[in-house]
Amino acid sequence: MQQITGRQFNPYSAGRKMYGVGRDFPTIGMVDKSGYRMRDAQARARKNALLRRLNALKQGKIMQPDVLRRLG
């Protein structure tokens, strides 16, 4: 576990946080939504792969590609 000392960022702390030099807000201006779309698409793909794997295991199809495929 890493020690948190001084004014480092602690996501679990309460109160006002500092994001860089003299800024107490995380962004300035418009936010690019493409990062959110990519993150959500990856999460959806992982969830679907896990569900396919679980369904194949529940049906006893242990040699199906969905079960044998390595997940990340």
C-alpha positions as CSV (number, residue, x, y, z in Angstrom):
1,M,0.0,0.0,0.0
2,Q,1.3,3.4,-0.9
3,Q,1.7,6.1,1.7
4,I,-0.2,9.3,0.9
5,T,1.7,12.3,2.3
6,G,1.5,16.0,1.7
7,R,-0.9,17.3,-0.9
8,Q,-1.1,14.3,-3.2
9,F,-4.5,13.3,-4.7
10,N,-6.5,10.9,-2.6
11,P,-9.8,9.9,-4.3
12,Y,-11.2,8.7,-0.9
13,S,-10.6,12.0,0.9
14,A,-13.4,14.3,1.9
15,G,-13.5,18.0,1.2
16,R,-11.8,20.2,-1.4
17,K,-9.3,18.5,-3.8
18,M,-6.5,20.0,-5.8
19,Y,-6.1,19.0,-9.5
20,G,-2.8,20.4,-10.5
21,V,-1.4,23.9,-9.6
22,G,-4.1,26.0,-8.1
23,R,-7.1,24.3,-9.6
24,D,-9.9,22.8,-7.5
25,F,-11.9,21.5,-10.4
26,P,-10.9,18.5,-12.7
27,T,-11.6,20.0,-16.1
28,I,-11.6,23.3,-17.9
29,G,-14.0,23.7,-20.9
30,M,-15.7,21.1,-22.9
31,V,-15.2,17.4,-22.1
32,D,-14.5,15.0,-25.0
33,K,-17.1,12.2,-24.8
34,S,-15.2,9.7,-27.0
35,G,-13.3,8.4,-24.0
36,Y,-16.6,7.6,-22.2
37,R,-17.9,5.8,-25.3
38,M,-14.8,3.7,-25.6
39,R,-14.8,2.8,-21.9
40,D,-18.5,1.9,-22.0
41,A,-18.0,-0.2,-25.2
42,Q,-15.2,-2.1,-23.6
43,A,-17.2,-2.8,-20.5
44,R,-20.2,-4.0,-22.6
45,A,-18.0,-6.3,-24.6
46,R,-16.4,-7.8,-21.4
47,K,-19.8,-8.2,-19.8
48,N,-21.2,-10.0,-22.9
49,A,-18.1,-12.3,-23.1
50,L,-18.5,-13.2,-19.4
51,L,-22.3,-13.9,-19.9
52,R,-21.6,-16.1,-22.9
53,R,-19.0,-18.0,-20.9
54,L,-21.3,-18.5,-17.9
55,N,-24.2,-19.7,-20.1
56,A,-21.9,-22.2,-21.8
57,L,-20.7,-23.5,-18.5
58,K,-24.2,-23.7,-17.1
59,Q,-25.2,-25.9,-20.1
60,G,-22.1,-28.1,-19.6
61,K,-20.5,-27.2,-22.8
62,I,-17.0,-26.9,-21.4
63,M,-15.2,-27.3,-24.7
64,Q,-17.0,-24.4,-26.5
65,P,-14.8,-21.5,-27.7
66,D,-16.7,-19.1,-25.3
67,V,-15.4,-21.1,-22.4
68,L,-11.9,-21.8,-23.6
69,R,-11.2,-18.2,-24.8
70,R,-8.9,-16.3,-22.5
71,L,-10.6,-13.1,-21.1
72,G,-8.1,-10.4,-21.0
